[in-house]
Amino acid sequence: MFNFHEQVSLQNKSNDILTIGEILIDMISEDYDDNFECQAYNRFFGGSPSNIAINTKRLGIHSLVVSAVGADGLGDFLKSQLRKVHIDTKCIQKVDYSTSMVVVTKSQFTPVPIFYRGADYQIEYTSILEDAIKDSKIIHFSCWPISMPLSRRTIEKSIDTARKNNALVCFDPNYHPMLWPKGEDGIEYVKSFIGNADIVKPSEVDAERIFGQDHYENQVEKFLELGAKLVIMTLGQDGAIVSNGKETLKFHTLAKEVVDTTGAGDAFWSGFYTAIVKGHTIKEALELGFAVSAFKLRYTGAVVELPRLEKIKEIYSL
């Protein structure tokens, strides 16, 4: 069980976190516009696991990202953004499909996305990937790669390797029906997958898509019943509820200014992971996750120029 007032025990390995999943282009509207009537969109680096890799690197720990891009200019752009923050791109596979893209409305609430998928779910299990898993303390993955057969098999093999090498396994159950092939019961697969993770961080919207409408405390219990050992449910402007199955804590948001919510959950994950690696207790890591998310919310785009975690602590007096 995860004790809120204790550190998480991690293996002594050279890489702190390995994120597996989508790397893509976020095309975000210039204006707040939930109806997609805006004429202008700007290009941003995107993809939840990839955002986390960049964020954690900037916050002060080592990270790698496993994904796939097309042999095109957008794929080159994404790889260049990783190199700019000194992340090795050895685990980014180049494939004969176009680089994936999400068109999203700039929002102060929940962004409205439209998905254009190509390369992101072509990830294969390779010797490079296997070595990276064996050498990483934390393995993080999202719903995107498990929504398609090839990358799903890659994730299943990756988790098996991670378990054999005592890595902490974390899952972002960001289920969306548009990601899954027609006729496939994605919800049931996601439910069956939750027990493979030590830590899950659903949003309230994620939980509703998976389980239907219910009070957030009941939703947390459902994740625990499926085998998750620590559940962090983010509640937007209402903060979060966190449970280890024995104890439940409620956290309030630290955000005072909200410019764009794209990537706020990724920023939370990033602060939480960095704090865990740096030896903070789980409760302290949760608070620092909210601090990093609050910092990101002041800017447009999923990835912003984050300072080191120690500076975040100073800014939010933690």
Rosetta blueprint (number, residue, H / E / L):
1 M L
2 F L
3 N L
4 F L
5 H L
6 E L
7 Q E
8 V L
9 S L
10 L L
11 Q L
12 N L
13 K L
14 S L
15 N E
16 D E
17 I E
18 L E
19 T E
20 I E
21 G L
22 E L
23 I L
24 L E
25 I E
26 D E
27 M E
28 I E
29 S E
30 E E
31 D E
32 Y E
33 D L
34 D L
35 N L
36 F L
37 E L
38 C L
39 Q L
40 A L
41 Y E
42 N E
43 R E
44 F E
45 F E
46 G E
47 G L
48 S H
49 P H
50 S H
51 N H
52 I H
53 A H
54 I H
55 N H
56 T H
57 K H
58 R H
59 L H
60 G L
61 I L
62 H L
63 S E
64 L E
65 V E
66 V E
67 S E
68 A E
69 V E
70 G E
71 A L
72 D L
73 G H
74 L H
75 G H
76 D H
77 F H
78 L H
79 K H
80 S H
81 Q H
82 L H
83 R H
84 K H
85 V L
86 H L
87 I L
88 D L
89 T L
90 K L
91 C L
92 I E
93 Q E
94 K E
95 V E
96 D L
97 Y L
98 S L
99 T L
100 S L
101 M E
102 V E
103 V E
104 V E
105 T E
106 K E
107 S L
108 Q L
109 F L
110 T L
111 P L
112 V L
113 P E
114 I E
115 F E
116 Y E
117 R L
118 G L
119 A L
120 D L
121 Y L
122 Q L
123 I L
124 E L
125 Y L
126 T L
127 S H
128 I H
129 L H
130 E H
131 D H
132 A H
133 I H
134 K H
135 D L
136 S E
137 K E
138 I E
139 I E
140 H E
141 F E
142 S E
143 C H
144 W H
145 P H
146 I H
147 S L
148 M L
149 P H
150 L H
151 S H
152 R H
153 R H
154 T H
155 I H
156 E H
157 K H
158 S H
159 I H
160 D H
161 T H
162 A H
163 R H
164 K H
165 N L
166 N L
167 A L
168 L E
169 V E
170 C E
171 F E
172 D E
173 P L
174 N L
175 Y L
176 H L
177 P H
178 M H
179 L H
180 W L
181 P L
182 K L
183 G L
184 E L
185 D L
186 G H
187 I H
188 E H
189 Y H
190 V H
191 K H
192 S H
193 F H
194 I H
195 G H
196 N H
197 A L
198 D L
199 I E
200 V E
201 K L
202 P L
203 S E
204 E H
205 V H
206 D H
207 A H
208 E H
209 R H
210 I H
211 F H
212 G L
213 Q L
214 D L
215 H L
216 Y H
217 E H
218 N H
219 Q H
220 V H
221 E H
222 K H
223 F H
224 L H
225 E H
226 L L
227 G L
228 A L
229 K L
230 L E
231 V E
232 I E
233 M E
234 T E
235 L L
236 G H
237 Q H
238 D H
239 G L
240 A E
241 I E
242 V E
243 S E
244 N L
245 G L
246 K L
247 E L
248 T E
249 L E
250 K E
251 F E
252 H L
253 T L
254 L L
255 A L
256 K L
257 E L
258 V L
259 V L
260 D L
261 T L
262 T L
263 G L
264 A H
265 G H
266 D H
267 A H
268 F H
269 W H
270 S H
271 G H
272 F H
273 Y H
274 T H
275 A H
276 I H
277 V H
278 K L
279 G L
280 H L
281 T E
282 I H
283 K H
284 E H
285 A H
286 L H
287 E H
288 L H
289 G H
290 F H
291 A H
292 V H
293 S H
294 A H
295 F H
296 K H
297 L L
298 R L
299 Y L
300 T L
301 G L
302 A L
303 V L
304 V L
305 E L
306 L L
307 P L
308 R L
309 L H
310 E H
311 K H
312 I H
313 K H
314 E H
315 I H
316 Y L
317 S L
318 L L
